Amino acid sequence: ELPLPGGSEDAQPHGILTYTLIHILMAADGNMTYTELVKRIQDQYIMHGVAAPTPLVEGGDRHREVLGQKSWPDRSRLTLQMHLETGMPKVDAGRLHGIQPGCIFALYPPAGEANPDEPAAYLKVTRANQSYSMLEPCAYGDLEKADKLFLGGRLEIVHYDYGDMRLAVAVDAETEIDGFDVEAWRQKLAAIAARDGSVIRAADSVEAADWLIRPLEGGALVLVPSHGWPQSPEKSRGFGPVPADDEAEAWLADRLTRIARAQNLLKIGGVTQSQKEKGLFSFLTGNRDQGVKVELVRLKDEADSEGELLAPTESGLQLQAADLVAVKVHNKSREAVDVSMLFVDSGYGITPLFPSQDTVVDNRLLPGKSLVVGPMQVDDSSLGLEHLIVLAVKAQGTPIDFSWLAQNAIETTRSTTATASPLDALLETALFARGATRGMKMKSSSDATLKVISWRTVE
């Protein structure tokens, strides 16, 4: 159990499976089978840095729609309402729907009013509870802050705020342990968080932390996730142990920064995938016939040009060391796209698969064309939960690639180069704390998006 939603003033203890299940069902805008539901839960776990346990589904009806036979009735659209106690505007969508403070909604006049398809006002989320959000009028685009609001008017989100993307860290100790000064390490953590460009923050409590600095007897420490992993140091797959000496502060700052960058990249990818499918970048599944489609296939050998599609099982995707795989990208849209692929390993390394940093490749994919990257051999240097991130940007001018996001796995070093794209400001903030942008216009998200495919690599 964790205090959820994370970062909320009204967070309450919830079982993460139950909370995630409700979150997905409340935010769903289309039909979903039980197998697809479990896959969405697994994706949400990855988004929040939870490595275990892995939910699964079994039984003959697992491919049937959740709580239905063939289809669900259409859901009603979000409308502007008034909070009875405060008299302030609100919307019946909250953190369970993926809404958080900073998101902006466009307000359209109710049916029957003039210009029903033109925004009459914009409202920003000031507080997001679990099932509803409080709003206030704001200036946005070409419209000034509105004085008049249409109760019952239709609301559509136009700007998504990703919230505080800093990694919350705490020292997991109440009193001084032999060879480990707890208060001194809390001060060192605060100093790490206060550095310019830091993507780390000191959590108010162990319960509110994403990762923990855990002391060991004898003056050593380990770095472990706050949930989803074994508590005992000998069973944990955290990082360390290292001596709690003068060099440990630099070690922690480096490792925590890499973890934050990798998890923020996955978070942005997870939120992008959960947004409504529309426009160019639907990243399609099933029998849909337009957009950009991504497939991960297992090859029999290097001569195999087709491969077998790796479809999720009840316990998710699994690859073994020495497997040969390839990634296929099909551009079924009417627009050219610039494609980049990144591999995030279990050590939080970010490796560009395409284009690679040491080659110059035309990564523009024309309408109706396909791209195959591979064969690639899965090795055993990194075992555990790993991810493929495919970024696609609507082609404009010089081709854009995201190899500058690369960082090596923990225990090594990294370097970057710069680029520019519709995602540039958001990714710069999330991975390198450059600038203050932490949101993205929904219009921009229709021109650029991310697809995350996750699997577990085993021996």
N, C-alpha and C positions, 0 to 999 in steps of 0.2 A: 504494500500500500504506500501511496505517496500523497503529499498535499497537492491537489489538482483543482483548477488549472494552474500550472506553474507560473509564478510571477504575479498572480492575482491576489488582491487584498482579501477576497472572500474564499481563498483556497481551503478545501476541506479534504480529509483523508478519503481516498478512493482506491479500490483495486484497479490497477492499470488496465487489465483486460476489460473489466466492465465499463470503465470510463471511455476507453478507446472504442469499444463496440458502440456505445451510445453516440459518441462523437461522430462516427462514420454514418450511422443510420440517420442522425439528425441533419447532417450536411449533404446527404445523398440527393441527387437531382435526377435520378433515373433508376431503372430496374437493375438489380444486382442478385447474382446467385450466391449461395452459401460459400462456395469455393472462392468466388470473387471477393466476398466479404472478408474471409480469412486472409486473403492476399492483401487487402487494404489494411487490415489490422497489422500485419507484418510490416507493411510499408510505414505505417505510423510509428511503430516501435523503432524502426531504423531512423526515422526523422528525429525522434527524441533521444537517440543514443542508447536504446535498450537492446542488449544483445541476447538476452534469454529471460524466461523460457519462450519457446516458439509455439504459438497457438496453432492448432490444426483442426480439421473437420473430417469426419468419416461418415459413411452411410450411403444408402442408395439414392437419397434425395439431395445430395450435396450440390447438384447442378441445377436444382430448382430455385426459383426466385425466393428471396427472403420474405417470409410472412405472406406469401401469395401463391397463386396457381400459375397464371400466365403473365400478368402485368399488374402494376400498381395504378390506381387512379392518379390523374395529374395533381401535382402539388400546387397549392395556392401560392401566388407571388407574395413577396414581402411587401408590406404596406406600412406607412407611417402611422404610429399610434401615440397616445398620450399616457404617460405614467400617472396612475391615479393618485399616488401619494405626493409626488413632487410637482405634477403638472408640466413636467419636461417631456420633450419628444423622445420616443423610444422606438425600437424595432425588435420584433420577436426573433432575433438571431444573435447568438452570443458565442462564447469561446467553444462550445460544443459544435458550432457551425464553422469554426475557423476564423471568427471575427475577433479582433482585439483592438485596443485603443490606437487611434491614428488612422484607421480605415476610413475612407470617404465614400458616402453614398450619393448618387444623383436622385433627386426627387422629381417624379413626373406627375403632372396633374391627373386627378382621377378620371375615369372614363366619362365621357360626356362634356368635359371641359375643353376649352380651346387649346390647340397645340398639344395634344396628349403625348406626342413622341419627342417633345423638346424639353430638356430639364428646366424646371422652374426654380430650383434651388439645389444647393449642396449642403450636406450635413456630415460632420466629423464625429466619429465614435469617441466619447470622452471616458466612458467606463464600460467594460464588457463583463457582464456576469455570465453564468454558465448558459442560460437559456435566452437572455435578452441583453440589449445594449442601449445605453443612454446616448443621446445625440445632441449636438448643438449646431446651429447654422454656421457656415463658414464660406469664405470666398474661395473660389476654385475656377480655374480656366478663365472664361470671359465674364463670369458672373460675380457680382459683389455679394457680400453677406446679405441674405434675404431677411426681410422683415415679416413676410407673410408665408405661412406654410400650409400645404394642403393636407389636412388629416385624411387618411385613407388613400393618399397618393402612392403610386408604385415606387418602390425603392430598388435601385440596382447599384452594386458596388462598382466604383470607377477607379479606386486607388486602394491597393492592398498594402498594409503595413506589416512588416515581418517582426516588429517588436525589437526588444533588446537582444541583439545577436551575440552578446558577450557570453563567454563560458563562465558559469557560476562555480566557484571552487571554495572549499572550506577545509580547515584542519580538523581531522576526525579524532579529537582527543579532548577530554574535559580537564584533566589535570596533568602535571608534569610527569613524564615517563623517563626512566633512567636513560640518560644520554640524549634526551630530546626536550628542548625548552619550548613548550607549546606556545606561550605568548610571543616569544621571539619569532617563531615561524608564522604566526598570524600577522605580525608586523611585516615580515618579508613578503607574505602573500599580498598584503595591502600595497607594498611598494611595487610589486610586479604589476598589479592592476592599475596603479597610478601612472605608469610610464606612457609617454606619448605613443599613440598608435596601438595601445594594448587592446586585445580582443578578450581579455580576462577581467572578471570582477569578483570581489570577495563576497561570498554569499553570507546572508545574515545568520544562517544556521546550517547544520549538517543536513537537515531535512530539505532545505531549499537549494542544495548544491547539486550540480551535475557531476562533478568529479571531486574526489577526496584525496587530501594528503594524509596518509595514514602512517603513524610512527610505529616502529618495531623496537622490541627490546634490543639493547646494545647500541643504540645511537644510529639507526638507519631509518629509511622511509621508503614507502612505495606510493605510487600514484594509481588510483583505482576509480572506476565509475561508482557513483553513489547507489546505483540500483541495477538489477539484472545480472550481476556477476556474483560469484561466491564471496562471502565475507572473510574467510580465513586466508591469510597471505599465501600459504603454501598451495592453495587451490586457485587463487585468483590469477587472471590473465592480465593483470595490470602491468605497469612499467616500473622497473626497479627490481630488487631494492638497491639503493645507493646510500653511501654514508651521508649522514646529516651534517656535512661540513660546509666550509665556505663556498665550495664549488656546486653544492646542491641547488642553490637558488637559481643559478644560471641554467642548470639542467632542467629544473621545473619550468622556468619561464619558456624555454625552448619547446619542451614537450607539450605543455598546455597550449601554447600558441598553435602548434601543428594540429592538435586535437580540435581546437576551436575552428580552425579554418576548414578542416575536412567535414566536421559536423554541420557547419553553416552551409557549406555547399550542398550537402544532402538535405538540409532543411529547406533551402530554396527550391531544390528539385522536387521534394515531396509536396510542398505547397503548390507549386506550379502544376503538378500532375493532378492535384485534387480540385483545381479550379474547373469551372464548367468548360466542356469541350466546345470550342467554337472557332470559326475562321480557319486560317491556314494551318496552324499547328495543333492538330487534334491528337497526334501520336496514337494512331488508331489501333483498335483491336477488333477481332471478329470480321464481319463481312463489309465493313464500311469501305468506301471506294475513293476516298480522297484524304489528303493530308500527308504526314510523314510517318512511316511505319518502321519500327526498329525490331530486329529479331536477333537473338543469340542462339547460335547453332553449334552442335558438337560434330566434329569431323572424324571420320574413320581413320584417315591418314592424310598426308599432305597433298595427295592427288585428288582427294574428295572435294568437289566444287559445290556440292549441294548441301550436305550435312543434314543432321536431324535437329529440328526445332526443339529447344529446351523449354518445355512448358512447366509452369509451377505445379508441384505436387501438393498434397495436403500439408506437408511440412516445409514447403518452399523449394527453391532450386538448390542443387548440390553438385559441386564439381570436385573431381579428384585430381591430385597432383599427377602430371603427365598427360591429362586430357588435352586434346587439340580442339580449339574453339575458333569461331569467326563471328564477326558482327556484320549483319546485313542491314543497310538503310535504304529504303525505297521512298523516293519522292513522288507521291501520287497527286501532288497539288499542281496548281497552274503557275506557281512562282518558283524561281530558283532559290536555293537555300545554301548557306555556308554551314558546314558540319564540322564539329569537333567532338572528340571522344576522350574522356578521362577515366582512369582506373584508380579507385580508392581502395587500398589494401587494408588488411586488418590492423596494421601498424600505423594507420592514418597517413600513409604516404599518398600523394596525388601524382600519378604518372600520366603524361599525355600519350595516348595510343595513336591518335590521328588528329591533326598532323603531329609528328614527333618533333621535339625541339631541335634535332640535329639534321632535319631535312626540310627542303622547300617543296611543298606539294600543293597542287590546286585542289582545295577542299570545297569548291563550289559544285553543288549537285543540281543539274538542270531538271526541269519538269519531266516526269516520266522516266527518269534515269535511276539507276541503283548503284550502290557503293558497297563493296565487301572489304572489310579490314581483317586480315588474317591470312593463313592460319597462325594462331598464337598458342603456345604451350603453357598450361597451368603449371607453376612450379610450387614447391613446398617451402619456399622461403617465407611465405606468409599464409598461415592457416587461420580459418575462422570466417567471420562475416565480412564479405567484400562486395564492391559495387562497381557498376559501369554507369557513367553519366554521359549521356549524349546531349550536346547543346546544338540547337539549330537556330540560325538567325536569318531572317529574310534578306536576300542578297541585295546589296546596294553599294555601288562603287567597288573599291578594292576588297577582295575576300578577307573575312575576319576569322581568326582562330583563337582559341582559348588556351593554348599551350603555356601561356604566361602564368596560369594558375598552378603550375606544377610545384610540388614540394616532395622531397624524399621522405621515406618512412622514418619513424623515430629511430634515433641513433645515427643519423647521417645529416647532411647539410642540403641547402637549397639555393636557387637563384631564380629571378623572374625577369621578364621583359614586359613592356607595356603594350596595350592595344586599346581599341575603342569599339563600343557596341551599345545597343539598347540596354544590355544588362551590366554595362561597365561600372556605373556608379554604385549600383547595389552590390556587386561582387567585390569592388574595391573596399567598401565599408565592411562587408561580412568577413572577408579574408584578411584584410590588411589595415582596417580601421582608418582608412583615408577618406575624409569627408564625413558627412552626417546623414547621408541618404540611407534610409532603411525600408523604403517602400518602392513600389513600382506601379505606374499607371496600367490599368487593364488594357489600354490600347497598345502599350509597349509589349505587354505579355502576349498579345496576339501576333507580334512580329518576332518574338524570340521566346524560346522556352527550353525546358530541360526534361529529359527522360531518364529515370533511374531504374536500373535492373540490378537486383541484389541476389546473392547466392552465398552459400557456405562452402568454403574450400576445406577438404579433408585429406588426410594422408592416402 
